[in-house]
Amino acid sequence: MKELIKETVIVEGRDDEAAVLRAVDAAVICTSGYGLGEKTMELIARAYERRGIIIFTDPDHPGRNIRRILSERFPLAKHAYLTKTQAERDGDLGVENASPEDIAKALKAAGAEGREAPEDPVTVADLAALGLSGGE
C-alpha cells in the first residue's frame, strides 16, 4: 500500500505528477515549468496554508530556478531532492525518471507527514485516472 502524504507535492510537469502518484498517495500541483502564473501561485498558496507543501523539482538548472522562486514566496516549504543518478534516464533528467521507491524515500527524507486513509478511500490517483484531476 502506498504511503499517504499530508502535504501537497509541487512538481514541474504532468509526467512528474504521474511518477509521484505511482509512488505515494498525495495531492500534487504542477507548475508547468516556468509557467508559474498567478492562478497556479494562488493554488500553491492555498495548499501551503492548509496542508503544507513539499517542493520536488528536477535536479537541473530549470528545476533549481523554480525551487528558488517557490522558496522565496513559501519559506516554510519542505524540500525533496533526487540525485542526478536517480533522476536520469537516456540522457533525460527529471523526477519522472526516478523509481517509485526513490521518490517515496525523497519525500520521506523531506519530512513528509503521513495522514490517515479516509473511510471511503478515493485517492488523488483515482481522480487523475478518471480525468477528474490534474487537468486545466
N, C-alpha and C positions, 0 to 999 in steps of 0.2 A: 504494500500500500504506500502511495506517495505521501511524503510529509506535507502537512497543511501549514502554510505560511501566513502569518497575520499581516505583515507589511505588504504594500503594493510594490512590485518589482518594475523598475523603469529600464527599458531596453531600447535599442536603436531601431529595430525593424521587425517586420512580421515573422521572418524566419527565426529571429532571436526569441520572439514571443512563443512560437511553436516549440522551440527547444526547451525553454523554461517550463512550459506546461507539460512536456514529456517527463520532466524531472521532478516537479513539485506541483502541488495544488495551491495556486496563488492568483491574486488579481495582477494583471500585467498592463502597463501602459507603454505604447511605442512612441518614441519621439519623432519617428520618420527621419532619422539622421539629423541634419541641421534644421529640419523643418519644425523648429520649436515655436510654433505660432502661439498667439495669446490663448486660444482655446485649449491647446494642449497644456500650456503652463497653468491655466486655471484648474484643469483636471488633476494635474500633478499636485498643485497646491492643496486641493481638497483632500487628496489621498494623504499627503504629508501631515495635514492637521488631524485627520480622523484615525489613520491606521499606522502612519509612518511609512517611509519609502526606503527601498534599497536600490541604489544606482548600480546598474550592471551593464556597463558598456564594453565594447570591443577593446582589446589591448593594442590599439593602434593610435595614430595621431588624431584622426577624427573622433574616436571614442574618448580619448583624453580631453579633447576640447569640449565635447558635450558634457562630460563629467564635471569639468571646471565650471561651465556655465550653470549647471544644476546645483553644484556645491555652493556657489556664491549666493544663489537665491534660497537654497534649502540647507542651511549649515548643520542641522542636526541629522541629516540623512545618513543612513548606513551605506557602506560601500562593499560590493562584492567584486572580486577580481579573478581572472583566469590568467595563467601564464600563456605566453605565445605558443608554447608547445601544446598545451591543452586546447587552444582555440584555432589551431592551424590545420587545414586540410587542402591538399592540392594547391598550395600557394595562396589560398584564401584564408584570411584571418577574421574570425568572428565568433561570438557566443554560439551561433547556430551550429558551429562545427564541433563543439565540445560534447562529451558524453553526458548522459543524464546524471551519472554518478559524480562527475567533476562539477557540474552545475549545482547539484544539491550540496556538495561539500563547500563550494564557494559561498553559497547563500548562508549555510550554517556558520562558516568562519566569519561572515559579516555580522553575525549576531541575530540572524532571523529568529523571530519568536514563533513558536508553534501556536496553533489555535485548535479548538475542538471542532469536530465534524458536526455539521447540522444534523438534526434528526432525520430529515429527508435530504440526503446529500446530493444536491445538484451542484456540480462543480463549474468553475470557470471553463475548464476544458470541455465539459458537456455543452455549455453555451456556445463556445467557439465552434465546436463540431457541428452544431445546428445552425451556424451562421447568425447567431443572436448576439455575438460579442466579437470584439476585435476588428470591426469594420468602421467605415465612416459613419 
